[in-house]
Amino acid sequence: MENLSLAEGERDLQEIRQELTDTGYLRRPGKAAKREKRVAGTPMEFRTDAGLRVSVGKNNSQNDLLTTKQAGKGDWWFHTQKIHGSHVILWTRGKTPDEGSVAQAAALAAWFSQGREAGKIPVDYTPVKFVKKPAGARPGMVVYTTYQTMMVQPDEALAKRLRVK
């Protein structure tokens, strides 16, 4: 349901349908539909006040792609602790980000999670090099070590202000 709420168009909905089919929740379509091209939506993009790029996955497939394929080992990964939500990547190119950018990326992770209606919620963050996808795990599933936790207030106004159109 969270993925559906983040969908911004038909492409995102098609990507969710593909994932549900791939994981066995929906039946595979007939032969004609097998020839359809797989769609790949794009994550939401943001810029921190310091100018650093932040990407937010809108579904499990995008979360996987962002975290395991696109982000470099020196970029930073954010996710709400024990709450379903988007993977958030702060693109640092191996440099240590400023505290403001870290706080803003954590706030985005809080807003794009099931905890958005709560008060302050815990958001874990770590360099991507400490995030791994277990063999055979479903899309979006990762394990991580050597992380820090920040208590963050989900902030819709911040998300709207930082969004890159």
OpenMM code with the backbone's topology and positions (N, CA, C; nanometers):
from openmm import Vec3, app, unit

residues = "MET GLU ASN LEU SER LEU ALA GLU GLY GLU ARG ASP LEU GLN GLU ILE ARG GLN GLU LEU THR ASP THR GLY TYR LEU ARG ARG PRO GLY LYS ALA ALA LYS ARG GLU LYS ARG VAL ALA GLY THR PRO MET GLU PHE ARG THR ASP ALA GLY LEU ARG VAL SER VAL GLY LYS ASN ASN SER GLN ASN ASP LEU LEU THR THR LYS GLN ALA GLY LYS GLY ASP TRP TRP PHE HIS THR GLN LYS ILE HIS GLY SER HIS VAL ILE LEU TRP THR ARG GLY LYS THR PRO ASP GLU GLY SER VAL ALA GLN ALA ALA ALA LEU ALA ALA TRP PHE SER GLN GLY ARG GLU ALA GLY LYS ILE PRO VAL ASP TYR THR PRO VAL LYS PHE VAL LYS LYS PRO ALA GLY ALA ARG PRO GLY MET VAL VAL TYR THR THR TYR GLN THR MET MET VAL GLN PRO ASP GLU ALA LEU ALA LYS ARG LEU ARG VAL LYS".split()
positions = [
    Vec3(0.0831, -0.1190, 0.0000),
    Vec3(0.0000, 0.0000, 0.0000),
    Vec3(0.0877, 0.1255, 0.0000),
    Vec3(0.1981, 0.1201, 0.0735),
    Vec3(0.2887, 0.2352, 0.0773),
    Vec3(0.3416, 0.2647, -0.0619),
    Vec3(0.3779, 0.1607, -0.1373),
    Vec3(0.4288, 0.1794, -0.2729),
    Vec3(0.3235, 0.2443, -0.3621),
    Vec3(0.1976, 0.2048, -0.3468),
    Vec3(0.0910, 0.2637, -0.4267),
    Vec3(0.0744, 0.4121, -0.3948),
    Vec3(0.0888, 0.4483, -0.2685),
    Vec3(0.0727, 0.5891, -0.2317),
    Vec3(0.1850, 0.6756, -0.2887),
    Vec3(0.3010, 0.6171, -0.3168),
    Vec3(0.4129, 0.6926, -0.3722),
    Vec3(0.4129, 0.6955, -0.5246),
    Vec3(0.3303, 0.6115, -0.5874),
    Vec3(0.3264, 0.6041, -0.7335),
    Vec3(0.2842, 0.7381, -0.7914),
    Vec3(0.3565, 0.7807, -0.8949),
    Vec3(0.3293, 0.9105, -0.9562),
    Vec3(0.2764, 0.8990, -1.0976),
    Vec3(0.2429, 0.7815, -1.1413),
    Vec3(0.1912, 0.7671, -1.2768),
    Vec3(0.1818, 0.6212, -1.3165),
    Vec3(0.1406, 0.5999, -1.4409),
    Vec3(0.1197, 0.4645, -1.4924),
    Vec3(0.2483, 0.3822, -1.4905),
    Vec3(0.3616, 0.4447, -1.5187),
    Vec3(0.4895, 0.3728, -1.5197),
    Vec3(0.5187, 0.3130, -1.3817),
    Vec3(0.4955, 0.3904, -1.2763),
    Vec3(0.5190, 0.3410, -1.1402),
    Vec3(0.4230, 0.2277, -1.1060),
    Vec3(0.2975, 0.2412, -1.1483),
    Vec3(0.1989, 0.1352, -1.1227),
    Vec3(0.2357, 0.0073, -1.1969),
    Vec3(0.2829, 0.0207, -1.3207),
    Vec3(0.3253, -0.0957, -1.3987),
    Vec3(0.4445, -0.1644, -1.3309),
    Vec3(0.5354, -0.0859, -1.2760),
    Vec3(0.6514, -0.1424, -1.2063),
    Vec3(0.6070, -0.2213, -1.0829),
    Vec3(0.5072, -0.1720, -1.0124),
    Vec3(0.4531, -0.2434, -0.8964),
    Vec3(0.3860, -0.3727, -0.9412),
    Vec3(0.3084, -0.3668, -1.0513),
    Vec3(0.2462, -0.4888, -1.1059),
    Vec3(0.3520, -0.5928, -1.1408),
    Vec3(0.4604, -0.5495, -1.2059),
    Vec3(0.5690, -0.6417, -1.2425),
    Vec3(0.6262, -0.7086, -1.1188),
    Vec3(0.6509, -0.6311, -1.0151),
    Vec3(0.7071, -0.6868, -0.8922),
    Vec3(0.6117, -0.7885, -0.8301),
    Vec3(0.4826, -0.7571, -0.8266),
    Vec3(0.3845, -0.8493, -0.7698),
    Vec3(0.3767, -0.9789, -0.8512),
    Vec3(0.3919, -0.9680, -0.9813),
    Vec3(0.3929, -1.0873, -1.0665),
    Vec3(0.5209, -1.1672, -1.0436),
    Vec3(0.6341, -1.0980, -1.0406),
    Vec3(0.7637, -1.1650, -1.0213),
    Vec3(0.7709, -1.2385, -0.8878),
    Vec3(0.7061, -1.1846, -0.7855),
    Vec3(0.7114, -1.2472, -0.6526),
    Vec3(0.5967, -1.3443, -0.6286),
    Vec3(0.5097, -1.3639, -0.7303),
    Vec3(0.4051, -1.4649, -0.7201),
    Vec3(0.2740, -1.4192, -0.6584),
    Vec3(0.2589, -1.2902, -0.6337),
    Vec3(0.1345, -1.2402, -0.5762),
    Vec3(0.0263, -1.2205, -0.6816),
    Vec3(0.0665, -1.2014, -0.8076),
    Vec3(-0.0278, -1.1917, -0.9189),
    Vec3(0.0051, -1.3019, -1.0189),
    Vec3(-0.0979, -1.3483, -1.0894),
    Vec3(-0.0750, -1.4499, -1.1925),
    Vec3(0.0015, -1.3916, -1.3088),
    Vec3(0.0796, -1.4769, -1.3701),
    Vec3(0.1515, -1.4357, -1.4901),
    Vec3(0.0502, -1.4206, -1.6030),
    Vec3(0.0645, -1.3142, -1.6813),
    Vec3(-0.0278, -1.2939, -1.7928),
    Vec3(-0.0022, -1.3936, -1.9058),
    Vec3(-0.0899, -1.3922, -2.0045),
    Vec3(-0.0788, -1.4825, -2.1196),
    Vec3(0.0436, -1.4535, -2.2043),
    Vec3(0.0584, -1.5306, -2.3123),
    Vec3(0.1770, -1.5212, -2.3980),
    Vec3(0.1958, -1.3822, -2.4576),
    Vec3(0.0885, -1.3167, -2.4982),
    Vec3(0.1007, -1.1844, -2.5609),
    Vec3(0.1608, -1.0837, -2.4632),
    Vec3(0.1214, -1.0917, -2.3401),
    Vec3(0.1709, -0.9962, -2.2406),
    Vec3(0.3172, -1.0223, -2.2046),
    Vec3(0.3656, -1.1436, -2.2275),
    Vec3(0.5058, -1.1751, -2.1962),
    Vec3(0.6006, -1.0944, -2.2835),
    Vec3(0.5525, -1.0543, -2.4011),
    Vec3(0.6376, -0.9780, -2.4928),
    Vec3(0.6471, -0.8302, -2.4544),
    Vec3(0.5659, -0.7860, -2.3575),
    Vec3(0.5705, -0.6460, -2.3155),
    Vec3(0.7069, -0.6139, -2.2554),
    Vec3(0.7514, -0.4916, -2.2823),
    Vec3(0.8781, -0.4483, -2.2250),
    Vec3(0.8608, -0.4239, -2.0758),
    Vec3(0.9654, -0.4552, -2.0018),
    Vec3(0.9650, -0.4245, -1.8586),
    Vec3(0.9876, -0.2748, -1.8436),
    Vec3(0.9087, -0.2150, -1.7587),
    Vec3(0.9254, -0.0715, -1.7365),
    Vec3(1.0133, -0.0488, -1.6149),
    Vec3(1.0838, 0.0612, -1.6177),
    Vec3(1.1662, 0.0987, -1.5034),
    Vec3(1.1396, 0.2458, -1.4736),
    Vec3(1.0733, 0.2695, -1.3630),
    Vec3(1.0462, 0.4063, -1.3217),
    Vec3(1.1716, 0.4690, -1.2639),
    Vec3(1.1607, 0.5958, -1.2335),
    Vec3(1.2754, 0.6656, -1.1764),
    Vec3(1.2430, 0.7068, -1.0327),
    Vec3(1.3423, 0.6993, -0.9463),
    Vec3(1.3219, 0.7415, -0.8076),
    Vec3(1.2929, 0.8917, -0.7994),
    Vec3(1.2364, 0.9338, -0.6885),
    Vec3(1.2152, 1.0763, -0.6652),
    Vec3(1.3499, 1.1400, -0.6353),
    Vec3(1.3675, 1.2632, -0.6805),
    Vec3(1.4945, 1.3335, -0.6623),
    Vec3(1.4750, 1.4586, -0.5774),
    Vec3(1.5728, 1.4838, -0.4909),
    Vec3(1.5713, 1.5978, -0.4006),
    Vec3(1.7109, 1.6591, -0.3970),
    Vec3(1.7214, 1.7822, -0.3483),
    Vec3(1.8499, 1.8497, -0.3239),
    Vec3(1.8466, 1.9058, -0.1826),
    Vec3(1.9497, 1.8744, -0.1052),
    Vec3(1.9580, 1.9304, 0.0299),
    Vec3(1.9917, 2.0787, 0.0191),
    Vec3(1.9794, 2.1502, 0.1296),
    Vec3(2.0136, 2.2928, 0.1295),
    Vec3(2.1597, 2.3148, 0.0938),
    Vec3(2.2450, 2.2159, 0.1226),
    Vec3(2.3876, 2.2260, 0.0887),
    Vec3(2.4148, 2.1863, -0.0563),
    Vec3(2.3110, 2.1449, -0.1302),
    Vec3(2.3260, 2.1108, -0.2710),
    Vec3(2.3525, 1.9652, -0.3015),
    Vec3(2.3504, 1.8776, -0.1998),
    Vec3(2.3731, 1.7352, -0.2250),
    Vec3(2.2470, 1.6694, -0.2789),
    Vec3(2.2661, 1.5785, -0.3722),
    Vec3(2.1560, 1.5051, -0.4331),
    Vec3(2.1071, 1.3963, -0.3391),
    Vec3(1.9732, 1.3775, -0.3342),
    Vec3(1.9121, 1.2714, -0.2549),
    Vec3(1.8120, 1.2003, -0.3443),
    Vec3(1.8166, 1.0674, -0.3488),
    Vec3(1.7210, 0.9875, -0.4255),
    Vec3(1.6379, 0.9029, -0.3301),
    Vec3(1.5074, 0.8918, -0.3614),
    Vec3(1.4143, 0.8165, -0.2772),
    Vec3(1.3400, 0.7162, -0.3651),
    Vec3(1.3520, 0.5877, -0.3328),
    Vec3(1.2822, 0.4836, -0.4083),
    Vec3(1.1325, 0.4879, -0.3824),
    Vec3(1.0537, 0.4659, -0.4890),
    Vec3(0.9080, 0.4684, -0.4754),
    Vec3(0.8489, 0.3285, -0.4581),
    Vec3(0.9290, 0.2247, -0.4799),
    Vec3(0.8809, 0.0877, -0.4619),
    Vec3(1.0015, -0.0029, -0.4379),
    Vec3(0.9749, -0.1296, -0.4107),
    Vec3(1.0831, -0.2227, -0.3767),
    Vec3(1.1853, -0.2392, -0.4885),
    Vec3(1.1394, -0.2389, -0.6138),
    Vec3(1.2326, -0.2533, -0.7262),
    Vec3(1.3271, -0.1344, -0.7334),
    Vec3(1.2728, -0.0146, -0.7164),
    Vec3(1.3580, 0.1039, -0.7184),
    Vec3(1.4511, 0.1065, -0.5976),
    Vec3(1.4012, 0.0627, -0.4818),
    Vec3(1.4867, 0.0545, -0.3633),
    Vec3(1.6073, -0.0346, -0.3917),
    Vec3(1.5804, -0.1512, -0.4508),
    Vec3(1.6865, -0.2454, -0.4874),
    Vec3(1.7871, -0.1810, -0.5822),
    Vec3(1.7360, -0.1221, -0.6873),
    Vec3(1.8209, -0.0617, -0.7889),
    Vec3(1.9087, 0.0483, -0.7285),
    Vec3(1.8473, 0.1369, -0.6509),
    Vec3(1.9218, 0.2462, -0.5885),
    Vec3(2.0335, 0.1948, -0.4987),
    Vec3(1.9969, 0.1050, -0.4091),
    Vec3(2.0896, 0.0622, -0.3050),
    Vec3(2.1972, -0.0328, -0.3552),
    Vec3(2.1599, -0.1276, -0.4393),
    Vec3(2.2558, -0.2316, -0.4772),
    Vec3(2.3262, -0.2078, -0.6099),
    Vec3(2.2710, -0.1236, -0.6967),
    Vec3(2.3309, -0.1065, -0.8290),
    Vec3(2.3837, 0.0352, -0.8538),
    Vec3(2.3072, 0.1366, -0.8138),
    Vec3(2.3442, 0.2730, -0.8509),
    Vec3(2.4332, 0.3428, -0.7485),
    Vec3(2.4038, 0.3278, -0.6218),
    Vec3(2.4802, 0.3992, -0.5183),
    Vec3(2.6211, 0.3430, -0.5063),
    Vec3(2.7150, 0.4328, -0.4851),
    Vec3(2.8530, 0.3926, -0.4635),
    Vec3(2.8748, 0.3567, -0.3170),
    Vec3(2.9820, 0.2872, -0.2892),
    Vec3(3.0104, 0.2429, -0.1520),
    Vec3(3.0266, 0.3602, -0.0545),
    Vec3(3.0649, 0.4757, -0.1053),
    Vec3(3.0842, 0.5915, -0.0194),
    Vec3(2.9609, 0.6779, -0.0014),
    Vec3(2.8543, 0.6500, -0.0784),
    Vec3(2.7300, 0.7238, -0.0613),
    Vec3(2.6619, 0.6730, 0.0655),
    Vec3(2.5640, 0.7470, 0.1158),
    Vec3(2.4997, 0.7106, 0.2421),
    Vec3(2.3574, 0.6626, 0.2184),
    Vec3(2.3184, 0.5590, 0.2945),
    Vec3(2.1877, 0.4941, 0.2852),
    Vec3(2.1089, 0.5244, 0.4126),
    Vec3(1.9798, 0.5565, 0.3962),
    Vec3(1.8910, 0.5879, 0.5085),
    Vec3(1.7648, 0.5040, 0.4978),
    Vec3(1.7133, 0.4587, 0.6134),
    Vec3(1.5875, 0.3828, 0.6172),
    Vec3(1.5313, 0.3889, 0.7586),
    Vec3(1.4001, 0.3936, 0.7687),
    Vec3(1.3381, 0.3936, 0.9008),
    Vec3(1.3648, 0.2606, 0.9698),
    Vec3(1.3844, 0.2677, 1.0998),
    Vec3(1.4165, 0.1490, 1.1769),
    Vec3(1.2889, 0.0693, 1.2063),
    Vec3(1.2844, -0.0556, 1.1590),
    Vec3(1.1737, -0.1481, 1.1838),
    Vec3(1.0389, -0.0959, 1.1351),
    Vec3(1.0398, -0.0046, 1.0385),
    Vec3(0.9173, 0.0476, 0.9776),
    Vec3(0.9370, 0.0420, 0.8270),
    Vec3(0.8371, -0.0105, 0.7551),
    Vec3(0.8471, -0.0190, 0.6094),
    Vec3(0.8573, 0.1212, 0.5508),
    Vec3(0.9476, 0.1369, 0.4547),
    Vec3(0.9624, 0.2669, 0.3910),
    Vec3(1.0596, 0.2618, 0.2755),
    Vec3(1.0815, 0.3774, 0.2183),
    Vec3(1.1705, 0.3906, 0.1032),
    Vec3(1.3168, 0.3861, 0.1444),
    Vec3(1.3992, 0.3370, 0.0521),
    Vec3(1.5433, 0.3498, 0.0681),
    Vec3(1.5774, 0.4907, 0.0207),
    Vec3(1.6584, 0.5594, 0.0970),
    Vec3(1.6995, 0.6956, 0.0633),
    Vec3(1.8515, 0.6956, 0.0500),
    Vec3(1.8990, 0.7489, -0.0612),
    Vec3(2.0432, 0.7566, -0.0863),
    Vec3(2.0851, 0.9032, -0.0894),
    Vec3(2.1834, 0.9361, -0.0055),
    Vec3(2.2467, 1.0682, -0.0060),
    Vec3(2.3764, 1.0511, -0.0842),
    Vec3(2.3815, 1.1129, -0.2019),
    Vec3(2.4954, 1.0973, -0.2927),
    Vec3(2.6086, 1.1885, -0.2465),
    Vec3(2.7125, 1.1283, -0.1875),
    Vec3(2.8227, 1.2058, -0.1297),
    Vec3(2.9535, 1.1907, -0.2053),
    Vec3(2.9611, 1.0950, -0.2952),
    Vec3(3.0847, 1.0651, -0.3698),
    Vec3(3.2015, 1.0378, -0.2761),
    Vec3(3.1727, 0.9712, -0.1650),
    Vec3(3.2771, 0.9300, -0.0726),
    Vec3(3.3182, 1.0344, 0.0294),
    Vec3(3.2606, 1.1535, 0.0211),
    Vec3(3.2956, 1.2584, 0.1165),
    Vec3(3.1998, 1.2535, 0.2350),
    Vec3(3.2440, 1.3043, 0.3483),
    Vec3(3.1578, 1.3095, 0.4660),
    Vec3(3.0570, 1.4220, 0.4472),
    Vec3(2.9271, 1.3918, 0.4533),
    Vec3(2.8262, 1.4955, 0.4324),
    Vec3(2.8115, 1.5852, 0.5553),
    Vec3(2.7598, 1.7057, 0.5328),
    Vec3(2.7352, 1.7977, 0.6434),
    Vec3(2.6160, 1.7489, 0.7260),
    Vec3(2.6091, 1.7922, 0.8511),
    Vec3(2.5029, 1.7480, 0.9416),
    Vec3(2.3643, 1.7835, 0.8901),
    Vec3(2.3517, 1.9001, 0.8274),
    Vec3(2.2223, 1.9419, 0.7744),
    Vec3(2.1717, 1.8486, 0.6659),
    Vec3(2.2607, 1.8077, 0.5758),
    Vec3(2.2216, 1.7155, 0.4684),
    Vec3(2.1828, 1.5796, 0.5246),
    Vec3(2.2564, 1.5328, 0.6258),
    Vec3(2.2235, 1.4048, 0.6898),
    Vec3(2.0852, 1.4145, 0.7545),
    Vec3(2.0588, 1.5238, 0.8257),
    Vec3(1.9287, 1.5415, 0.8913),
    Vec3(1.8166, 1.5507, 0.7883),
    Vec3(1.8406, 1.6189, 0.6755),
    Vec3(1.7372, 1.6310, 0.5733),
    Vec3(1.7106, 1.4974, 0.5046),
    Vec3(1.8150, 1.4200, 0.4762),
    Vec3(1.7954, 1.2873, 0.4161),
    Vec3(1.7201, 1.1962, 0.5128),
    Vec3(1.7509, 1.2045, 0.6410),
    Vec3(1.6798, 1.1240, 0.7416),
    Vec3(1.5337, 1.1651, 0.7496),
    Vec3(1.5064, 1.2950, 0.7407),
    Vec3(1.3686, 1.3421, 0.7436),
    Vec3(1.2915, 1.2919, 0.6221),
    Vec3(1.3572, 1.2845, 0.5069),
    Vec3(1.2920, 1.2293, 0.3873),
    Vec3(1.2613, 1.0809, 0.4064),
    Vec3(1.3554, 1.0072, 0.4661),
    Vec3(1.3314, 0.8648, 0.4935),
    Vec3(1.2122, 0.8495, 0.5876),
    Vec3(1.1996, 0.9372, 0.6847),
    Vec3(1.0868, 0.9315, 0.7781),
    Vec3(0.9556, 0.9638, 0.7064),
    Vec3(0.9573, 1.0667, 0.6213),
    Vec3(0.8350, 1.1069, 0.5518),
    Vec3(0.7890, 0.9988, 0.4543),
    Vec3(0.8816, 0.9365, 0.3827),
    Vec3(0.8451, 0.8344, 0.2847),
    Vec3(0.8478, 0.6954, 0.3476),
    Vec3(0.7784, 0.6820, 0.4598),
    Vec3(0.7671, 0.5546, 0.5311),
    Vec3(0.6262, 0.5422, 0.5872),
    Vec3(0.5962, 0.4252, 0.6412),
    Vec3(0.4661, 0.4054, 0.7047),
    Vec3(0.4550, 0.4809, 0.8360),
    Vec3(0.5645, 0.5348, 0.8862),
    Vec3(0.5633, 0.6089, 1.0109),
    Vec3(0.5393, 0.7577, 0.9937),
    Vec3(0.4996, 0.8012, 0.8738),
    Vec3(0.4875, 0.9445, 0.8467),
    Vec3(0.3864, 1.0151, 0.9344),
    Vec3(0.2883, 0.9434, 0.9874),
    Vec3(0.1870, 1.0055, 1.0729),
    Vec3(0.2283, 1.0071, 1.2200),
    Vec3(0.3392, 0.9428, 1.2509),
    Vec3(0.3846, 0.9348, 1.3903),
    Vec3(0.4585, 1.0627, 1.4296),
    Vec3(0.4980, 1.0687, 1.5545),
    Vec3(0.5834, 1.1789, 1.5992),
    Vec3(0.7238, 1.1505, 1.5508),
    Vec3(0.8205, 1.1630, 1.6368),
    Vec3(0.9583, 1.1332, 1.5985),
    Vec3(0.9750, 0.9824, 1.5833),
    Vec3(1.0449, 0.9436, 1.4767),
    Vec3(1.0693, 0.8014, 1.4522),
    Vec3(1.2187, 0.7794, 1.4281),
    Vec3(1.2684, 0.6579, 1.4591),
    Vec3(1.4110, 0.6299, 1.4387),
    Vec3(1.4428, 0.6016, 1.2917),
    Vec3(1.5483, 0.6650, 1.2434),
    Vec3(1.5977, 0.6423, 1.1072),
    Vec3(1.7429, 0.5986, 1.1189),
    Vec3(1.7732, 0.4819, 1.0619),
    Vec3(1.9100, 0.4302, 1.0595),
    Vec3(1.9804, 0.4823, 0.9346),
    Vec3(2.1096, 0.5099, 0.9464),
    Vec3(2.1865, 0.5514, 0.8301),
    Vec3(2.3286, 0.4992, 0.8411),
    Vec3(2.3859, 0.4726, 0.7235),
    Vec3(2.5194, 0.4145, 0.7157),
    Vec3(2.5720, 0.4316, 0.5738),
    Vec3(2.7030, 0.4283, 0.5546),
    Vec3(2.7541, 0.4243, 0.4176),
    Vec3(2.7031, 0.2977, 0.3468),
    Vec3(2.6798, 0.3095, 0.2176),
    Vec3(2.6245, 0.1985, 0.1391),
    Vec3(2.7111, 0.0732, 0.1481),
    Vec3(2.8403, 0.0885, 0.1726),
    Vec3(2.9286, -0.0293, 0.1793),
    Vec3(2.8881, -0.1252, 0.2915),
    Vec3(2.8085, -0.0781, 0.3885),
    Vec3(2.7640, -0.1635, 0.4983),
    Vec3(2.6231, -0.2202, 0.4756),
    Vec3(2.5684, -0.2006, 0.3562),
    Vec3(2.4339, -0.2503, 0.3232),
    Vec3(2.4487, -0.3635, 0.2229),
    Vec3(2.3900, -0.4787, 0.2547),
    Vec3(2.4019, -0.5966, 0.1678),
    Vec3(2.2637, -0.6556, 0.1412),
    Vec3(2.2495, -0.7141, 0.0238),
    Vec3(2.1267, -0.7857, -0.0104),
    Vec3(2.1549, -0.9350, 0.0069),
    Vec3(2.0800, -1.0022, 0.0957),
    Vec3(2.1020, -1.1469, 0.1123),
    Vec3(2.0677, -1.2228, -0.0164),
    Vec3(2.1387, -1.3299, -0.0414),
    Vec3(2.1129, -1.4121, -0.1601),
    Vec3(1.9686, -1.4624, -0.1585),
    Vec3(1.8989, -1.4427, -0.2685),
    Vec3(1.7619, -1.4910, -0.2823),
    Vec3(1.6568, -1.4071, -0.2114),
    Vec3(1.6959, -1.2940, -0.1540),
    Vec3(1.5999, -1.2092, -0.0825),
    Vec3(1.5055, -1.1407, -0.1813),
    Vec3(1.3853, -1.1119, -0.1344),
    Vec3(1.2883, -1.0446, -0.2197),
    Vec3(1.3321, -0.9004, -0.2463),
    Vec3(1.2755, -0.8367, -0.3487),
    Vec3(1.3156, -0.6999, -0.3824),
    Vec3(1.3000, -0.6049, -0.2628),
    Vec3(1.3989, -0.5187, -0.2463),
    Vec3(1.3959, -0.4191, -0.1400),
    Vec3(1.4476, -0.4667, -0.0057),
    Vec3(1.4722, -0.5956, 0.0073),
    Vec3(1.5175, -0.6514, 0.1354),
    Vec3(1.6693, -0.6423, 0.1448),
    Vec3(1.7185, -0.5809, 0.2520),
    Vec3(1.8623, -0.5703, 0.2749),
    Vec3(1.8920, -0.5919, 0.4230),
    Vec3(2.0173, -0.6170, 0.4521),
    Vec3(2.0658, -0.6194, 0.5901),
    Vec3(2.1799, -0.5187, 0.5962),
    Vec3(2.1993, -0.4593, 0.7143),
    Vec3(2.3029, -0.3583, 0.7253),
    Vec3(2.3675, -0.3634, 0.8629),
    Vec3(2.4917, -0.3161, 0.8678),
    Vec3(2.5696, -0.3151, 0.9915),
    Vec3(2.6364, -0.1788, 1.0060),
    Vec3(2.7008, -0.1574, 1.1185),
    Vec3(2.7795, -0.0364, 1.1431),
    Vec3(2.6993, 0.0888, 1.1084),
    Vec3(2.5878, 0.1068, 1.1743),
    Vec3(2.4986, 0.2179, 1.1436),
    Vec3(2.4794, 0.3080, 1.2655),
    Vec3(2.4243, 0.4248, 1.2390),
    Vec3(2.3844, 0.5174, 1.3444),
    Vec3(2.2334, 0.5371, 1.3330),
    Vec3(2.1719, 0.5824, 1.4411),
    Vec3(2.0283, 0.6065, 1.4411),
    Vec3(2.0022, 0.7498, 1.4840),
    Vec3(1.9085, 0.8132, 1.4143),
    Vec3(1.8700, 0.9507, 1.4445),
    Vec3(1.7176, 0.9531, 1.4623),
    Vec3(1.6695, 1.0199, 1.5657),
    Vec3(1.5259, 1.0379, 1.5844),
    Vec3(1.4832, 1.1581, 1.5000),
    Vec3(1.3838, 1.1360, 1.4133),
    Vec3(1.3475, 1.2375, 1.3151),
    Vec3(1.1964, 1.2571, 1.3108),
    Vec3(1.1558, 1.3797, 1.2913),
    Vec3(1.0153, 1.4147, 1.2723),
    Vec3(0.9863, 1.4124, 1.1219),
    Vec3(0.8903, 1.3293, 1.0755),
    Vec3(0.8536, 1.3335, 0.9331),
    Vec3(0.8050, 1.4747, 0.8974),
    Vec3(0.8488, 1.5263, 0.7853),
    Vec3(0.8210, 1.6659, 0.7506),
    Vec3(0.7816, 1.6792, 0.6038),
    Vec3(0.6512, 1.6908, 0.5789),
    Vec3(0.6007, 1.7033, 0.4423),
    Vec3(0.6485, 1.8327, 0.3768),
    Vec3(0.6485, 1.9417, 0.4521),
    Vec3(0.6913, 2.0710, 0.3964),
    Vec3(0.8358, 2.0652, 0.3485),
    Vec3(0.9219, 1.9996, 0.4248),
    Vec3(1.0618, 1.9841, 0.3845),
    Vec3(1.0704, 1.9032, 0.2550),
    Vec3(0.9943, 1.7939, 0.2473),
    Vec3(0.9957, 1.7097, 0.1272),
    Vec3(0.9520, 1.7910, 0.0050),
    Vec3(0.8507, 1.8713, 0.0185),
    Vec3(0.8046, 1.9538, -0.0943),
    Vec3(0.9082, 2.0592, -0.1317),
    Vec3(0.9730, 2.1196, -0.0334),
    Vec3(1.0713, 2.2254, -0.0585),
    Vec3(1.1971, 2.1706, -0.1268),
    Vec3(1.2415, 2.0508, -0.0883),
    Vec3(1.3662, 1.9953, -0.1430),
    Vec3(1.3467, 1.9217, -0.2746),
    Vec3(1.2233, 1.8929, -0.3137),
    Vec3(1.1940, 1.8127, -0.4332),
    Vec3(1.2441, 1.8823, -0.5592),
    Vec3(1.3103, 1.8059, -0.6446),
    Vec3(1.3562, 1.8538, -0.7751),
    Vec3(1.2516, 1.8125, -0.8766),
    Vec3(1.2023, 1.9061, -0.9503),
    Vec3(1.0960, 1.8758, -1.0491),
    Vec3(1.1528, 1.8280, -1.1787),
] * unit.nanometer
topology = app.Topology()
chain = topology.addChain("A")
for resn in residues:
    res = topology.addResidue(resn, chain)
    for name in ("N", "CA", "C"):
        topology.addAtom(name, app.Element.getBySymbol(name[0]), res)
